Amino acid sequence: MAQHFDAVVIGTGQGGPPLAVRLAESGRRTAVIERAAFGGTCVNVGCTPTKAYVASARAAHVARHAARLGVLVSGSVNVDLSAVKARKDKIIGQSRDGVEQWLRGTENVTVFNGHARFTGAHTVSVSGPDGALLHEISADEIFLNTGTRAVVPRLEGIERIRYYTNSSLLELTELPSRLVIVGGSYIALEFAQVFRRFGSEVIVLVRGERVLTREDADLAESVQQVLAREGVEFRFGVQPSRVEPHPHRENEVCIGFEQNVPALEASHLLFATGREPNTDDLGLAAAGIETDRHGTIPVDGQLRTNVPGVWAIGDINGRGAFTHTSYDDYQIVAANLLDGGARTVDTRIMAYAVFVDPPLARVGLSEDDVRKSGRDALIATMPMSRVGRARERGETDGFMKVLVDARSKQILGAAIHGIEGDEAIHTFIDIMTAGAPYPTLQYAMHIHPTISELIPTLLDGLKPLK
């Protein structure tokens, strides 16, 4: 007979654990099901490990260029990847163990290890790695938080080679001599810069004519220029059609192309070609839960699926593919279900950062979005070379951009590619969330010397968008 719970949370990414704890604290008898590592993508193979690598790569970069600041570093600067990995593993372990201990130590929470699959609208089976049934669970409320995984293209010969995704590349203990990355978006560029700074030769293969196709062209070009100056090679308008083992070097790869493009050799091949939701093996059909053609689960503004009593939070609902959007999903569900609130994801202002160095941070609409909308708007840009803090640090790459509605004076969107842009962007985020007009920010007194202090000056330069 199935064990009955008031609530079940499937998956322990950013939104799942705090939601489970809130549910338990509300008096609900709550089950948590996790098939692999606690903490989800962010803790294990996403934000936490990659940003640890970004920190190590930046330390190497700063050391190599310290002479520009009058600091002399004798000898060459080298990177011990095994030590970088060990540090990363320690950080991950602390976070992962913390999540698991938190859940197991919370009253009213029962943790199950295994793979969850629906057997009905409110019944779930839990099986082990061998497929053997371990538990049967029923619940009045079910919350899905199963995340996404890396997409690997179906290339001819792929079953014969060793390749990497963002997860497996983090397990290396020796530096690649030549890392070839397929993809030109966020994950691809972060890894490209990190491993170039570690000392690898890096080649990025981009199917289109520029990187970061979701960003404005000027921002994408700004990011690319920084990476290219550091030695990352970009090849545009190319797409691998086949791969095969290198004929003479074990575990290395030969990459083939169409249209008479010469083959390319790589010691390591990384696919950064997107992510797909972990929904294909959840038995959703048995529950009647709908998915779209991408495998994501459509939800309403309160993150409810088409099946009453079932919610989907995090990457799988297609309403934001970031750790912070997953956490915000949890807050929305908790506010509405437990606190009598009326929050909705429909009014959420999207914001994110690409953690290249310097970072690219964005909130709201892009310039392209505003132009397509046809609205009467104002725009201002400012190079980071005008920012005193950037000049003092010797890091003046990039620029700021802001767009506002000419009539309502509401900020429509902003972007910063520049030092500490991932922090300074919150000035815009907070004003936009508050619904305040841009003069509120324009007339604020900011602290000197900071990056944010030039944002009012940026707004002083608003001109009609033509």
VMD Tcl script that draws the C-alpha trace (Angstrom):
set ca {
  {0.00 0.00 0.00}
  {1.28 3.46 -0.90}
  {2.53 5.72 1.87}
  {0.42 8.85 1.95}
  {1.84 12.34 2.43}
  {0.27 15.75 2.37}
  {2.95 16.98 -0.04}
  {5.73 15.55 -2.19}
  {8.65 17.52 -3.65}
  {10.49 15.75 -6.48}
  {14.01 17.11 -6.98}
  {16.26 19.15 -4.71}
  {17.41 22.03 -6.89}
  {17.32 25.62 -5.71}
  {13.54 25.82 -5.24}
  {12.71 22.34 -3.94}
  {14.41 22.18 -0.52}
  {13.19 25.53 0.87}
  {9.69 24.74 -0.39}
  {9.77 21.33 1.30}
  {10.84 22.93 4.58}
  {8.10 25.58 4.37}
  {5.51 22.90 3.62}
  {6.69 20.86 6.60}
  {6.66 23.90 8.86}
  {3.06 24.54 7.83}
  {2.13 21.18 9.34}
  {2.13 19.18 6.14}
  {3.67 15.72 6.23}
  {6.15 16.16 3.39}
  {8.21 13.75 1.29}
  {11.28 14.71 -0.73}
  {12.53 12.46 -3.53}
  {16.04 12.84 -4.96}
  {17.55 10.39 -7.44}
  {21.12 11.72 -7.47}
  {23.05 14.51 -5.75}
  {21.29 16.91 -3.42}
  {21.34 20.54 -4.48}
  {20.56 20.05 -8.16}
  {22.38 21.56 -11.11}
  {23.47 24.79 -9.42}
  {25.29 23.18 -6.52}
  {26.77 20.18 -8.31}
  {27.54 21.06 -11.94}
  {26.35 24.64 -12.47}
  {26.77 27.91 -10.61}
  {28.82 26.75 -7.63}
  {31.56 24.78 -9.42}
  {31.81 27.00 -12.48}
  {32.08 30.20 -10.44}
  {34.76 28.53 -8.33}
  {36.62 27.92 -11.61}
  {35.98 31.51 -12.71}
  {37.61 32.68 -9.47}
  {40.69 30.51 -10.03}
  {40.95 31.65 -13.64}
  {40.70 35.29 -12.61}
  {43.45 34.83 -10.02}
  {45.74 33.47 -12.75}
  {44.81 36.30 -15.11}
  {45.41 39.01 -12.50}
  {48.76 37.49 -11.54}
  {49.92 37.45 -15.17}
  {48.99 41.10 -15.61}
  {49.97 42.38 -12.18}
  {52.90 44.34 -13.61}
  {50.44 46.84 -15.07}
  {49.64 47.80 -11.49}
  {53.27 47.90 -10.44}
  {53.22 44.45 -8.85}
  {56.01 42.15 -10.03}
  {55.35 38.41 -10.07}
  {58.55 36.47 -10.69}
  {58.42 33.43 -12.93}
  {55.56 32.07 -14.99}
  {52.05 31.70 -13.64}
  {50.74 28.15 -14.02}
  {47.51 26.45 -13.01}
  {47.29 23.13 -11.18}
  {43.92 21.86 -12.39}
  {43.85 19.04 -9.86}
  {44.14 21.61 -7.06}
  {41.46 23.79 -8.68}
  {39.19 20.75 -8.88}
  {39.90 19.76 -5.28}
  {38.91 23.23 -4.09}
  {35.77 23.07 -6.21}
  {34.87 19.63 -4.88}
  {35.23 20.84 -1.29}
  {32.91 23.77 -1.91}
  {30.37 21.52 -3.66}
  {30.54 18.94 -0.90}
  {29.82 21.48 1.79}
  {26.82 22.84 -0.09}
  {25.46 19.43 -1.10}
  {25.82 17.98 2.39}
  {24.25 21.09 3.86}
  {21.13 20.70 1.71}
  {20.76 17.01 2.56}
  {21.32 17.49 6.29}
  {18.86 20.39 6.33}
  {16.13 18.26 4.77}
  {16.80 15.14 6.82}
  {16.92 17.19 10.01}
  {13.62 18.99 9.41}
  {10.59 17.75 11.34}
  {7.78 16.47 9.10}
  {10.17 15.85 6.17}
  {10.91 12.31 4.95}
  {13.67 11.92 2.35}
  {13.62 9.16 -0.25}
  {16.58 8.32 -2.50}
  {15.53 7.07 -5.91}
  {13.94 7.87 -9.24}
  {10.38 9.17 -9.08}
  {7.76 8.36 -11.71}
  {4.06 9.13 -11.73}
  {1.72 6.15 -11.68}
  {-1.36 8.37 -11.47}
  {-2.32 12.01 -10.99}
  {-1.30 11.91 -7.31}
  {0.66 8.68 -6.96}
  {4.39 8.20 -7.48}
  {6.72 5.21 -7.52}
  {10.33 5.43 -6.34}
  {12.80 3.01 -7.92}
  {16.48 2.28 -7.42}
  {19.32 2.45 -9.98}
  {18.48 -1.09 -11.14}
  {14.84 -0.16 -11.71}
  {13.60 -2.13 -8.71}
  {10.58 -0.61 -6.96}
  {11.51 0.80 -3.57}
  {8.48 2.81 -2.49}
  {5.00 3.82 -3.57}
  {3.85 7.27 -2.48}
  {0.62 9.23 -2.77}
  {0.11 12.91 -1.98}
  {-2.47 15.65 -2.16}
  {0.09 18.18 -3.44}
  {3.03 17.39 -5.71}
  {5.79 19.81 -6.69}
  {8.18 19.06 -9.56}
  {11.71 20.49 -9.42}
  {13.70 18.11 -11.61}
  {15.82 20.60 -13.58}
  {17.59 20.17 -16.91}
  {20.55 18.36 -18.46}
  {23.03 19.14 -21.23}
  {22.02 18.48 -24.83}
  {24.46 16.37 -26.85}
  {23.99 16.63 -30.64}
  {23.48 13.45 -32.63}
  {26.59 13.62 -34.76}
  {27.86 10.83 -36.93}
  {30.48 8.88 -34.97}
  {29.69 10.37 -31.59}
  {29.39 6.95 -29.98}
  {33.06 6.30 -30.86}
  {34.65 9.32 -29.18}
  {35.19 10.81 -25.76}
  {33.38 14.12 -25.41}
  {32.42 16.42 -22.56}
  {29.47 18.41 -21.27}
  {29.54 21.15 -18.63}
  {29.28 18.40 -15.99}
  {32.05 16.05 -17.10}
  {34.53 18.80 -18.03}
  {34.59 19.78 -14.36}
  {36.03 16.36 -13.50}
  {39.28 16.87 -15.41}
  {42.50 16.90 -13.39}
  {44.83 17.75 -16.28}
  {44.51 20.76 -18.56}
  {43.35 20.17 -22.14}
  {46.02 21.09 -24.65}
  {43.39 22.09 -27.22}
  {39.80 22.49 -26.08}
  {37.22 22.83 -28.85}
  {33.83 24.12 -27.72}
  {30.71 23.73 -29.83}
  {28.28 26.55 -29.06}
  {28.37 30.32 -28.70}
  {26.13 31.04 -25.75}
  {26.56 31.58 -22.01}
  {28.03 28.26 -20.90}
  {30.33 28.06 -23.91}
  {31.84 31.50 -23.32}
  {32.32 31.04 -19.58}
  {34.22 27.78 -20.11}
  {36.16 29.26 -23.04}
  {37.58 32.09 -20.96}
  {38.19 29.93 -17.90}
  {40.24 27.31 -19.73}
  {42.07 29.88 -21.83}
  {43.15 31.59 -18.61}
  {44.11 28.20 -17.20}
  {46.48 27.81 -20.15}
  {44.61 25.73 -22.74}
  {44.31 26.59 -26.40}
  {40.59 27.23 -26.92}
  {38.60 27.26 -30.14}
  {34.89 28.12 -30.13}
  {32.73 26.89 -33.01}
  {29.64 29.02 -33.61}
  {26.88 27.97 -35.97}
  {25.75 31.54 -36.68}
  {27.61 34.75 -37.34}
  {27.98 35.97 -33.74}
  {27.98 34.81 -30.15}
  {25.20 35.43 -27.62}
  {22.41 35.67 -30.16}
  {19.86 36.53 -27.45}
  {21.75 39.72 -26.65}
  {22.03 42.99 -28.55}
  {24.79 42.84 -31.16}
  {26.86 45.55 -29.47}
  {26.91 43.67 -26.16}
  {27.76 40.37 -27.86}
  {30.61 42.02 -29.76}
  {31.93 43.62 -26.59}
  {32.10 40.25 -24.83}
  {33.67 38.53 -27.83}
  {36.36 41.18 -28.16}
  {37.51 40.62 -24.58}
  {37.76 36.86 -25.01}
  {39.46 37.16 -28.40}
  {42.06 39.54 -26.97}
  {42.83 36.92 -24.33}
  {43.47 34.35 -27.04}
  {40.17 32.54 -27.50}
  {39.73 31.72 -31.19}
  {36.26 32.01 -32.72}
  {35.13 30.34 -35.91}
  {31.73 31.45 -37.20}
  {29.31 29.88 -39.65}
  {30.53 26.36 -38.92}
  {28.75 23.34 -37.54}
  {30.28 19.89 -36.99}
  {28.70 17.13 -39.04}
  {30.75 14.15 -37.84}
  {33.38 13.17 -35.29}
  {35.85 10.31 -35.06}
  {38.73 9.18 -32.87}
  {42.11 10.69 -33.69}
  {44.07 8.09 -35.70}
  {47.29 8.55 -33.70}
  {46.47 10.11 -30.30}
  {44.39 8.16 -27.81}
  {41.16 9.80 -26.61}
  {41.61 12.78 -28.91}
  {39.08 13.73 -31.54}
  {38.86 14.74 -35.20}
  {35.91 16.98 -36.04}
  {34.54 17.03 -39.56}
  {32.45 19.67 -41.34}
  {30.47 20.05 -44.52}
  {31.16 22.49 -47.38}
  {34.87 21.73 -47.71}
  {35.76 23.10 -44.26}
  {39.00 21.43 -43.13}
  {38.75 18.93 -40.28}
  {39.76 20.11 -36.82}
  {41.70 18.20 -34.19}
  {40.95 18.52 -30.47}
  {42.40 17.00 -27.34}
  {39.04 17.68 -25.68}
  {35.62 18.40 -27.21}
  {32.97 20.24 -25.16}
  {29.35 20.44 -26.26}
  {27.67 23.60 -24.94}
  {24.68 23.41 -27.23}
  {21.81 23.95 -24.84}
  {19.91 22.11 -22.13}
  {16.75 20.01 -22.05}
  {14.29 19.39 -19.19}
  {14.39 16.23 -17.09}
  {10.77 15.38 -17.80}
  {10.97 12.52 -20.27}
  {11.29 9.81 -17.59}
  {8.86 11.08 -14.98}
  {5.80 9.17 -16.20}
  {3.97 12.43 -16.83}
  {1.49 10.76 -19.19}
  {0.27 8.56 -16.37}
  {-0.64 11.67 -14.43}
  {-2.08 13.52 -17.43}
  {0.50 16.31 -17.09}
  {1.02 18.16 -20.35}
  {4.37 19.12 -21.87}
  {5.25 21.21 -24.90}
  {7.42 20.17 -27.84}
  {10.56 21.03 -25.89}
  {9.59 18.83 -22.96}
  {8.90 21.75 -20.63}
  {5.76 21.74 -18.49}
  {3.41 24.67 -19.15}
  {2.25 26.43 -15.99}
  {-0.03 29.32 -15.12}
  {1.08 32.45 -13.31}
  {1.03 30.63 -9.99}
  {3.14 27.79 -11.44}
  {0.30 25.25 -11.47}
  {0.28 22.57 -14.17}
  {-2.87 21.47 -15.99}
  {-3.41 18.81 -13.30}
  {-4.95 20.20 -10.08}
  {-2.65 19.84 -7.11}
  {0.55 19.57 -9.19}
  {3.04 22.43 -9.58}
  {6.25 22.72 -11.65}
  {9.05 25.01 -10.49}
  {12.52 25.75 -11.80}
  {13.96 25.11 -15.25}
  {11.33 22.55 -16.29}
  {8.50 25.10 -16.53}
  {10.11 27.29 -19.21}
  {9.60 30.46 -17.18}
  {13.30 31.04 -16.48}
  {16.38 28.84 -16.61}
  {18.36 30.30 -13.73}
  {18.96 29.46 -10.10}
  {17.42 32.73 -9.00}
  {14.27 32.16 -11.06}
  {13.89 28.73 -9.47}
  {14.18 30.27 -6.01}
  {11.68 32.94 -6.98}
  {9.33 30.19 -8.14}
  {9.53 28.70 -4.64}
  {8.75 32.07 -3.10}
  {5.75 32.54 -5.39}
  {4.32 29.10 -4.57}
  {4.94 29.50 -0.84}
  {3.41 32.97 -0.75}
  {0.26 31.86 -2.54}
  {-0.21 28.46 -0.95}
  {0.94 29.12 2.59}
  {0.73 32.86 3.21}
  {-2.52 33.80 1.49}
  {-0.69 35.83 -1.14}
  {-1.49 36.50 -4.77}
  {1.93 36.55 -6.41}
  {2.40 35.64 -10.05}
  {5.34 34.81 -12.25}
  {3.69 36.81 -15.04}
  {4.92 40.10 -13.58}
  {8.47 38.94 -12.92}
  {11.16 41.14 -14.45}
  {13.78 38.87 -15.96}
  {17.38 39.51 -14.94}
  {20.56 37.48 -15.28}
  {24.30 37.64 -15.77}
  {26.88 35.90 -17.95}
  {29.88 35.29 -15.71}
  {32.63 35.97 -18.17}
  {35.15 38.50 -16.84}
  {34.10 41.27 -16.87}
  {30.53 40.00 -16.49}
  {27.59 40.86 -18.68}
  {24.43 41.57 -16.68}
  {20.97 42.34 -18.03}
  {17.50 43.18 -16.77}
  {14.24 43.71 -18.61}
  {14.00 44.39 -22.34}
  {16.94 44.54 -24.72}
  {17.36 47.33 -27.24}
  {16.21 44.93 -29.94}
  {13.07 44.16 -27.90}
  {12.28 47.85 -27.47}
  {12.76 48.58 -31.17}
  {10.45 45.72 -32.12}
  {7.79 47.02 -29.74}
  {7.72 50.34 -31.59}
  {7.25 52.33 -28.43}
  {8.53 55.86 -27.86}
  {11.75 55.29 -25.94}
  {14.94 56.93 -24.77}
  {18.39 55.34 -24.70}
  {21.74 56.09 -23.12}
  {25.11 54.35 -23.25}
  {28.38 54.97 -21.46}
  {31.79 53.29 -21.86}
  {33.27 51.78 -18.71}
  {36.37 53.88 -19.39}
  {34.42 56.81 -17.93}
  {33.95 54.99 -14.61}
  {36.59 56.01 -12.09}
  {36.50 52.72 -10.23}
  {37.12 50.83 -13.47}
  {40.08 53.04 -14.37}
  {41.55 52.67 -10.88}
  {41.32 48.91 -11.19}
  {42.75 49.00 -14.71}
  {39.69 47.17 -16.08}
  {37.80 49.44 -18.45}
  {36.34 46.92 -20.92}
  {32.67 47.17 -21.79}
  {29.87 49.69 -21.44}
  {26.52 50.44 -19.80}
  {23.19 50.80 -21.59}
  {19.71 51.78 -20.42}
  {16.36 52.20 -22.17}
  {13.34 54.00 -20.74}
  {9.78 54.71 -21.83}
  {9.67 58.35 -22.94}
  {6.11 58.85 -21.73}
  {5.84 56.91 -18.46}
  {9.54 57.37 -17.55}
  {9.66 53.71 -16.51}
  {12.94 51.90 -17.07}
  {12.39 49.26 -19.75}
  {15.72 47.51 -19.58}
  {19.39 47.89 -18.82}
  {22.66 46.09 -19.41}
  {26.18 46.37 -18.05}
  {29.17 44.68 -19.59}
  {31.89 45.70 -17.23}
  {33.65 45.18 -13.96}
  {31.19 44.39 -11.15}
  {28.30 44.77 -13.57}
  {26.65 41.71 -12.01}
  {26.31 43.69 -8.77}
  {25.65 47.18 -10.18}
  {22.74 45.89 -12.29}
  {20.71 45.46 -9.08}
  {20.36 49.23 -8.94}
  {18.17 48.95 -12.03}
  {16.46 45.76 -10.86}
  {15.30 47.33 -7.61}
  {14.00 50.52 -9.22}
  {12.15 48.55 -11.90}
  {10.64 46.19 -9.32}
  {9.46 49.15 -7.27}
  {7.83 50.64 -10.38}
  {9.60 53.95 -9.77}
  {10.35 56.31 -12.70}
  {13.94 56.70 -13.80}
  {14.44 60.16 -12.16}
  {14.22 58.37 -8.79}
  {17.49 56.69 -9.70}
  {18.86 59.63 -11.67}
  {18.66 61.95 -8.65}
  {19.95 59.44 -6.09}
  {23.29 60.14 -4.43}
  {25.60 57.17 -4.84}
  {28.84 56.38 -3.07}
  {32.16 57.29 -4.69}
  {34.18 55.54 -6.01}
  {31.88 52.73 -7.17}
  {30.55 51.35 -10.41}
  {26.98 52.26 -9.50}
  {27.77 55.95 -9.01}
  {27.91 56.45 -12.80}
  {24.38 55.14 -13.34}
  {22.76 58.54 -12.56}
  {25.25 60.10 -14.98}
  {24.29 57.48 -17.55}
  {20.65 58.52 -17.18}
  {21.63 62.17 -17.65}
  {22.57 61.22 -21.21}
  {19.21 59.81 -22.33}
  {18.32 60.63 -25.93}
  {15.48 59.54 -28.23}
  {15.89 56.01 -29.63}
  {16.08 56.39 -33.39}
}
mol new
graphics top color blue
foreach p $ca { graphics top sphere $p radius 0.5 }
foreach p [lrange $ca 0 end-1] q [lrange $ca 1 end] { graphics top cylinder $p $q radius 0.2 }
display resetview
